[in-house]
Amino acid sequence: MKIVIGCDHGALALKEEVKKVLAEYPDVEVNDVGTYTEDSVDYPDIAEKVCKEITSGRSERGIVLCGTGIGISIAANKIHGIRAALCNDVYSAIMSRQHNNANVLAMGGRVTGFGPAGEIVRAWLTTDFEGGRHERRVNKIMALEGK
């Protein structure tokens, strides 16, 4: 599976920890689109880079990180074809995959500790979409993009 990851300056340390977790999975290939320093960057630019990799088909899923995860998740969800879920706990990560088929995980570097973030990533990465009645709902969500 190809995963693209990106962060702003507020989540650089968390991004590096998440990449260590992703390295636990030999079938996961990671593309890091930045940022690479603590110099200030705008999280919408990072969200756009990550989501472009997904919508182009070069990556299957993405992880976006900013200080709280809020701004970057809002920005990501503005992009056609993206279902970004801000997850602060394992249960939300599982549900975002099972019920919403989230293709982007968002977290906050200033609000999510390294240990919990690792568990969230593991749960999100290994949980499949259930389809069924959830497929209908996801289709309705995606149809909202055209309104």
HELIX and SHEET records of a PDB file:
HELIX    1   1 HIS A    9  ALA A   11  5                                   3    
HELIX    2   2 LEU A   12  LEU A   22  1                                  11    
HELIX    3   3 TYR A   43  THR A   55  1                                  13    
HELIX    4   4 ILE A   70  ASN A   77  1                                   8    
HELIX    5   5 VAL A   90  GLN A   98  1                                   9    
HELIX    6   6 PHE A  114  THR A  126  1                                  13    
HELIX    7   7 ARG A  133  ALA A  143  1                                  11    
HELIX    8   8 LEU A  144  GLY A  146  5                                   3    
SHEET    1   A 5 GLU A  29  ASP A  32  0                                        
SHEET    2   A 5 LYS A   2  CYS A   7  1                                        
SHEET    3   A 5 ARG A  61  CYS A  66  1                                        
SHEET    4   A 5 VAL A 104  GLY A 108  1                                        
SHEET    5   A 5 ALA A  84  LEU A  86  1                                        
END                                                                             
